[in-house]
């Protein structure tokens, strides 16, 4: 039996709002979804789908896994995230190979914008 990565699930108070943010940021359209949930993409897509699951309680503490989003221009991407309703955390890491900026989506799920220099 082959194990295949099929998606990433994000717990949300407002799945529609958070999914709209990620759909706009990544250019991924919603696919067939369960009631109250939102899926970006479909099973079998070349990229794993993103699944936004409704939960009743807000996040508490730092999540130990996050998404990295590769971008061509870190400053333009940072501005786009803010325009879409996310925010910059002020955390930035500069490396010889590129730069990483920590951002959050509208419900404060942390993720990284990454601009590789090569």
C-alpha positions, -999 to 999 in steps of 0.1 A, spaced: 0 0 0 13 34 -9 9 63 15 1 96 -3 -1 130 13 -36 142 4 -40 175 23 -35 198 52 -64 206 76 -67 239 94 -90 244 124 -110 276 120 -137 296 138 -148 309 104 -137 285 76 -152 306 48 -132 337 58 -99 318 62 -104 298 30 -110 330 11 -77 344 23 -57 313 13 -76 309 -20 -67 345 -30 -31 341 -18 -24 308 -35 -48 311 -65 -65 278 -55 -102 275 -62 -126 258 -37 -135 222 -46 -163 199 -34 -166 203 4 -186 189 33 -212 212 49 -195 239 69 -161 230 57 -141 245 28 -116 225 6 -92 243 -17 -85 219 -45 -97 183 -49 -83 148 -41 -59 138 -68 -47 174 -76 -10 178 -81 -8 198 -49 -23 186 -16 -56 202 -9 -61 226 19 -90 218 42 -106 244 65 -125 226 93 -149 244 116 -141 243 154 -158 260 183 -127 272 202 -100 296 192 -64 284 188 -44 284 220 -6 286 218 18 281 189 11 253 164 42 232 158 36 228 120 31 255 94 30 262 57 58 278 37 48 298 7 76 304 -19 74 339 -34 93 359 -60 94 392 -41 92 391 -3 81 428 1 53 425 -25 41 392 -9 41 407 26 20 436 13 -4 411 -4 -9 391 28 -17 423 47 -41 434 19 -59 401 21 -64 403 58 -33 386 73 -6 403 92 31 405 96 45 393 129 77 413 126 98 381 125 123 379 96 152 356 90 179 365 64 200 336 51 226 333 23 201 313 3 171 336 9 148 353 33 119 340 55 92 363 69 67 349 94 31 360 87 -4 350 100 -37 345 82 -69 363 94 -73 338 124 -36 341 134 -24 308 119 13 313 114 30 306 80 62 317 63 68 336 31 101 324 16 120 341 -11 149 319 -24 178 338 -41 187 309 -64 
